Amino acid sequence: MNANDNIPPGGKPPAAPAAPAAPATLPATGLLRLSQVLKLIPISRSSFYAGQAKGLYPRSVAIGARARAYRVEDIRALIEKGVA
């Protein structure tokens, strides 16, 4: 048996498993967009908004006419509290 035995005829060898993603880290201060927050808190966007309406998750702040963001301090407190 050699390394090429698992290759289908005319095909490519099976892809190697992807390396696990590095855990996301929080900056000391600043703002995070929702997409960045959801990388730290493994829930869906709609679940986050529902939790926000119930007061479980922090409110966003306006950073432009149509842009919102979350304070790093609020997200860090949320993660440390273990609600997420």
Beta strands, then each sheet from edge to edge (+ up, - down):
strand 1: 31-32
strand 2: 61-62
strand 3: 68-71
sheet 1: 1+ 3- 2+
end
